[in-house]
Amino acid sequence: MTQDEKEVAKANESFYSAFESLNVQQMESVWAKDADIQCGHPGWRILRGWKPVMESWQRIFENTPQIRFMLTDLAIEVRGELAWVTLYENLNSSLEGQNVAAMILTTNIFRKGPDGWRMIHHHGSSVAQAPQDQTPTVH
C-alpha cells in the first residue's frame, strides 16, 4: 500500500468514526471546506454545497441514537490529488426503538489539499442482494 493509499484509508476511517460519533463538528472536520462538496444518502436527492450537506448530517444525527458499521469489500484508488474508496457499509442502528440493519454500496471521494485528504463526495445506495465475497474490515 502506498503512502497516499494509507492516508486515504485513514481519512475514510475518520469519516466513519465521525459518522458513528453522531457529532456534526467531527463530521465537518473530514470534509473539504473549500470545495463544492456533494452527498447522496440512500433514498435522498443529491445534496450540493456545504450548508445542505452539513444540515443533512445534523438531521441524521438528531434522529439516530446509535449507529455502527462493518465495512466490507473496501478498495482504494488514488489518482494524483483525487482518491476514491468503494465499499459496502453493513450498518446496524436503532431508529425509534427499532433495530435496523442495512447494506449500503458506497463511494467516498477525497481530494488532497494543504490539510491532507478531505472528503468532497459521499454517495450511498441501498443494496437488495449481498455481494458474493464479503471480506470484512471491522471499523
Order of alpha helices (4+ residues) and beta strands (2+ residues): alpha-alpha-beta-beta-alpha-beta-beta-beta-beta-beta
